[in-house]
């Protein structure tokens, strides 16, 4: 009787979240990572996690990013979390130095862009006046995906239907990023980094749509990238 094949390692994925909310996002992200053969750990402001323990990150949704980080003025009407901003900036810097994969969701996509020197629109209603103000966890918005992009390879469709919970969006692109998805009103819905490293941001919330194959594949792409990076790192250490 032959030996059973070893189960492949489940990479540890850090998921950023607000300390004062975001519980549903966290649980849905955790379930999506589990279904994508990974392990998830929540990271919130106030913690001091050992980032070297993680093999990939999800920069999650939540409060708006502090406007001064992208050269705008403070607006007392929006809720910000400077401690979380700093935490995620530190994580993105660490991931960049160590080649770890990152998936940004909603605010997370915007944070990836801001971390790379880009900017965002504080209120898309002021810019895209003809666009409907959708706010729903259900897939109601059609998003066109750029052919040949990493995102297109992942979702395996030229367009998908997504949910919408945001009132901000990417304006000026950060260094090394490309727009790979837009909705029918040309609002940026997806960005990814140039090169081989997995760095992707989507403006919608795939964690609420994990039961749909196209959205779950985003999490599988992240965990697969984490496994690949871990294998390359281990091989490099053995050869050094």
Secondary structure in CASP SS format (residue, H / E / C, confidence):
PFRMAT SS
TARGET T0000
AUTHOR 0000-0000-0000
METHOD secondary structure of the structure
MODEL  1
X C 1.00
X C 1.00
X C 1.00
X C 1.00
X C 1.00
X C 1.00
X C 1.00
X C 1.00
X C 1.00
X C 1.00
X C 1.00
X E 1.00
X E 1.00
X E 1.00
X E 1.00
X E 1.00
X E 1.00
X C 1.00
X C 1.00
X C 1.00
X C 1.00
X C 1.00
X H 1.00
X H 1.00
X H 1.00
X H 1.00
X H 1.00
X H 1.00
X H 1.00
X H 1.00
X H 1.00
X H 1.00
X H 1.00
X H 1.00
X H 1.00
X C 1.00
X C 1.00
X C 1.00
X E 1.00
X E 1.00
X E 1.00
X E 1.00
X E 1.00
X E 1.00
X C 1.00
X C 1.00
X C 1.00
X C 1.00
X C 1.00
X C 1.00
X H 1.00
X H 1.00
X H 1.00
X C 1.00
X C 1.00
X E 1.00
X E 1.00
X E 1.00
X E 1.00
X C 1.00
X C 1.00
X C 1.00
X C 1.00
X E 1.00
X C 1.00
X C 1.00
X H 1.00
X H 1.00
X H 1.00
X H 1.00
X C 1.00
X C 1.00
X C 1.00
X C 1.00
X C 1.00
X C 1.00
X C 1.00
X C 1.00
X C 1.00
X E 1.00
X C 1.00
X H 1.00
X H 1.00
X H 1.00
X H 1.00
X H 1.00
X H 1.00
X H 1.00
X H 1.00
X H 1.00
X H 1.00
X H 1.00
X H 1.00
X H 1.00
X H 1.00
X H 1.00
X H 1.00
X H 1.00
X C 1.00
X C 1.00
X E 1.00
X E 1.00
X E 1.00
X E 1.00
X E 1.00
X C 1.00
X H 1.00
X H 1.00
X H 1.00
X H 1.00
X H 1.00
X H 1.00
X H 1.00
X H 1.00
X H 1.00
X C 1.00
X C 1.00
X C 1.00
X C 1.00
X E 1.00
X E 1.00
X C 1.00
X C 1.00
X H 1.00
X H 1.00
X H 1.00
X H 1.00
X C 1.00
X C 1.00
X C 1.00
X C 1.00
X C 1.00
X C 1.00
X C 1.00
X C 1.00
X E 1.00
X E 1.00
X E 1.00
X E 1.00
X E 1.00
X E 1.00
X E 1.00
X E 1.00
X E 1.00
X E 1.00
X C 1.00
X C 1.00
X C 1.00
X C 1.00
X H 1.00
X H 1.00
X H 1.00
X H 1.00
X H 1.00
X H 1.00
X C 1.00
X C 1.00
X C 1.00
X E 1.00
X E 1.00
X E 1.00
X E 1.00
X E 1.00
X E 1.00
X C 1.00
X C 1.00
X C 1.00
X C 1.00
X E 1.00
X E 1.00
X C 1.00
X C 1.00
X C 1.00
X C 1.00
X C 1.00
X C 1.00
X E 1.00
X E 1.00
X E 1.00
X E 1.00
X E 1.00
X E 1.00
X E 1.00
X C 1.00
X C 1.00
X C 1.00
X C 1.00
X E 1.00
X E 1.00
X E 1.00
X E 1.00
X E 1.00
X E 1.00
X C 1.00
X C 1.00
X C 1.00
X C 1.00
X C 1.00
X E 1.00
X E 1.00
X E 1.00
X E 1.00
X C 1.00
X C 1.00
X C 1.00
X H 1.00
X H 1.00
X H 1.00
X H 1.00
X C 1.00
X C 1.00
X C 1.00
X H 1.00
X H 1.00
X H 1.00
X H 1.00
X H 1.00
X H 1.00
X H 1.00
X H 1.00
X H 1.00
X H 1.00
X H 1.00
X H 1.00
X H 1.00
X H 1.00
X H 1.00
X H 1.00
X H 1.00
X H 1.00
X H 1.00
X H 1.00
X H 1.00
X H 1.00
X H 1.00
X H 1.00
X H 1.00
X H 1.00
X H 1.00
X C 1.00
END
